[in-house]
Amino acid sequence: MLKEFNKINNLSGVLTLPGDKSISHRAVMFSSMAAGESFIQNLSNGEDVKSTINCFKQLGVEFITAKEGLRVLGKGFKNFKAPGKNLDAGNSGTTARLISGILAAQNFESVITGDDSLSKRPMQRIIYPLTKMGANIIASENSTLPIKIIPAKKIQAIDYELPVASAQVKSAVLLAGLHAEEITSVKEKYPTRDHTERMLGLKTELFSDGKISYSSKLNYPLPKEYFIPSDISTASFFIVLALLLPGSKLLVKNVSLNPSRTGILDVLKNMGGKIEKVNTKESSGEPFGDLIITGSSLSNIRIDEKIIPNIIDEIPVLSVAGVFAEGEFIIRHAEELRSKESDRIHALCYNYKAAGLDVEEFKDGFSIKGLPKINSPVLESFHDHRIAMAFAIFSLVSKSGGKVNNFDCVSISNPNFIEQIKSIA
Ligand code: S3P
């Protein structure tokens, strides 16, 4: 679908957005693992989380949709049933990588598949540490999906230092660690999102050269009630839109304010963005609260390497803020963007060039100067939900608007994006 967006002048109103995608995946997984009934409120309604639910249905977990949320009848320690067919993770890297850590410890064979995009994404990053823990994993020649997981003799604990900043790899190892007697440790130089640690109550230690998280059999999840705060990554599109339109005032309710995810708020505030946090609360170790955003004038700033893992999913929309801010937007140390749902460095540079901006592409980032010159450019989503939404925001702020091709992929994280824009525009 080619979706056209015209410039809007300002916005106002209140938004309540769907549950955070990362927390939703984990709530489904941990409820499925726990023996007995869990209850999840405000689960993400995106396709990615549906992929996780479908995988666990095939593993024998029962999901009952109730008025207030989702009831999950979990299976208990190593009690999943063998899936009758391949487990399809769809477009979701979190599903494929985290479920591998769980399946590595089961006593049946399973095969994980994904869509075209996920089948190109690197899996060696989980295969290597899980194999060190005793897992038996067979992948295709390039270490991509599909992967086959064969029952292991035993899953044993390891001490592992992450070679790439990745919460998915960290979580896969910690989840496999829940099936071992001894303690598994995962060290990371620049801390990534810590939902797995918070939601399972894992021990973590902060050092001058990084962070270590620990898991063992003693941390295996129990049935629980979860309230999932709204997704800060989804909220970021609306936050940037409100900041870029003078005279705007927006209230976004119950947004996840986990410190390993709020880097985007820090960067935007340092650029001059007026963002206020109010009504802060906590559920399952996850802080959340309301955000009040006021239209502001922004200036580009230097973005430090340390903060990159914290803002990794927000870089597409942050670059849109950068285009309309004073000065040149530069992002470096972000090569991981090339391994997301699309090669996001290429996707962003391609679209900014299509809009007539001065773009320089680097291996680990890009820089952008100037303002959009092309009238209503046709921009490509590359079938990547965050690229599609970033260029919707870009078009809504650009004088001549813009069109985004293959826009339907937004349903991966936020199927109601268009309705939400209409409600505040
Ligand atoms: C996620 C971790 C991040 C992020 C992804 C979700 C998670 O990926 O980009 O959208 O839920 O653990 P990394 O594994 O590269 O950190």
Boltz pocket constraint, residues with backbone or C-beta under 6 A from the ligand:
constraints:
  - pocket:
      binder: B
      contacts: [[A, 21], [A, 22], [A, 23], [A, 25], [A, 94], [A, 165], [A, 166], [A, 167], [A, 168], [A, 169], [A, 171], [A, 192], [A, 193], [A, 309], [A, 312], [A, 313], [A, 336]]
      max_distance: 6.0
